[in-house]
């Protein structure tokens, strides 16, 4: 039989076959010996007891641990924890590198004053040139109805900082999920991990993964020379730079730097680019 892994808990996999029937199976020991680990999203060959084969993956994320994803729903809280452009840029880089379509959702807008929300929306207009951006509240349900259309016929992953409201938003979209949520720690300024496994859930004609949140992104698989191409706005301007392969750092007549100086690229966006690029450049491979 053939199917897709939709859930993994404690070494037991739930595989959904082509007729939407679910099986609980284990993975054959051969995967451990070949350094392969089946994960949620994998397309597999299986029998009633074991996963036998893995198909090639279209894409593969380590954190969150899912694969064969059509789009990544990037959840960013407007407050508690505080909104971070740097964190958003880090998520976008990782998702772009895997050739997955990002969708940006800003949650907890009910915690902002009207003026604070206006400031954030004005800054996010820059990102709206390149990505779909939604502002929602899981408490007041504001704008959540507009999200229904984005899931149909797609395998999506909810990803974002711990405490950003991923599980709360999924519960708001479908109360039957009844996913565990938790409040933000006032002392630490971040949320507790409430999602302890990866699972694909049925939602509005598609599948969506609720995955463990995290507050830091690592870029072990990304080469420093790939970073300019993963910033889609910089990539679009790169053909106007004087030098092919411009790093947008020290080269003269760099179109990206010119646009930053003119205020056409957010200074925070360019700062994120430089910080991330240096981080990847300085990373040493650990054995």
Protein Blocks (a to p, Z undefined) as FASTA:
>chain_A
ZZddfbdeehiacdddfkopacdddddfklmmnopacdehiacdddfkbcfbdcddfbdc
fbdcdehifbdcddddfbhpaddfklmmmmmmmmmmnopacddddehklmpcfklmmmmm
mmmmmmmmmmccddddfklopoklmmmmmmgopacdddddehilpmmmmmmmmmmlopac
ddddfklopacdfbfbdcdddeehiacddddddfbdcffkbcfklmmmmmmklmmmmmmp
mbghiahlmpghifklmmmmnopacfklmmmmmmmmmmmmmpccdZZ
